[in-house]
């Protein structure tokens, strides 16, 4: 079992930055993939970024060059640094973990970008 708790969301003006954190209840060293999904009202959930246990990263085209995912195994935490935010980034951001064959989700954190 893994519990995931997100933090760092909030309201920011366009062009601003936020850093989201996802704290896991256990060591993330052996967790295969961790990542961030987002869902905006009326839209499908989409993968924003992911990182493997080997630090390989993957990004949605819409966030490449603006967002950076990283993991700190010592703190059992995954981060999403979001720069140059725009109103289209407004969504609930959820942390995700794939550990063996099980998938875990956090409760989500709201990110709102005003124009």
ChimeraX attribute file (.defattr): number of C-alpha atoms within 10 A of each C-alpha:
attribute: neighborCount
match mode: 1-to-1
recipient: residues
	/A:1	9
	/A:2	19
	/A:3	15
	/A:4	23
	/A:5	18
	/A:6	22
	/A:7	18
	/A:8	15
	/A:9	18
	/A:10	14
	/A:11	14
	/A:12	18
	/A:13	14
	/A:14	17
	/A:15	14
	/A:16	14
	/A:17	17
	/A:18	18
	/A:19	16
	/A:20	22
	/A:21	23
	/A:22	26
	/A:23	22
	/A:24	20
	/A:25	13
	/A:26	15
	/A:27	14
	/A:28	23
	/A:29	14
	/A:30	14
	/A:31	17
	/A:32	16
	/A:33	20
	/A:34	28
	/A:35	26
	/A:36	26
	/A:37	19
	/A:38	22
	/A:39	19
	/A:40	17
	/A:41	9
	/A:42	6
	/A:43	9
	/A:44	9
	/A:45	15
	/A:46	13
	/A:47	17
	/A:48	23
	/A:49	23
	/A:50	24
	/A:51	22
	/A:52	19
	/A:53	15
	/A:54	11
	/A:55	14
	/A:56	11
	/A:57	16
	/A:58	16
	/A:59	19
	/A:60	13
	/A:61	9
	/A:62	11
	/A:63	16
	/A:64	12
	/A:65	11
	/A:66	13
	/A:67	20
	/A:68	20
	/A:69	24
	/A:70	20
	/A:71	21
	/A:72	12
	/A:73	14
	/A:74	9
	/A:75	12
	/A:76	16
	/A:77	21
	/A:78	25
	/A:79	22
	/A:80	23
	/A:81	15
	/A:82	19
	/A:83	17
	/A:84	15
	/A:85	23
	/A:86	17
	/A:87	15
	/A:88	13
	/A:89	20
	/A:90	20
	/A:91	21
	/A:92	18
	/A:93	27
	/A:94	25
	/A:95	29
	/A:96	23
	/A:97	24
	/A:98	17
	/A:99	16
	/A:100	10
	/A:101	6
	/A:102	9
	/A:103	13
	/A:104	14
	/A:105	19
	/A:106	19
	/A:107	14
	/A:108	22
	/A:109	21
	/A:110	19
	/A:111	22
	/A:112	21
	/A:113	20
	/A:114	16
	/A:115	11
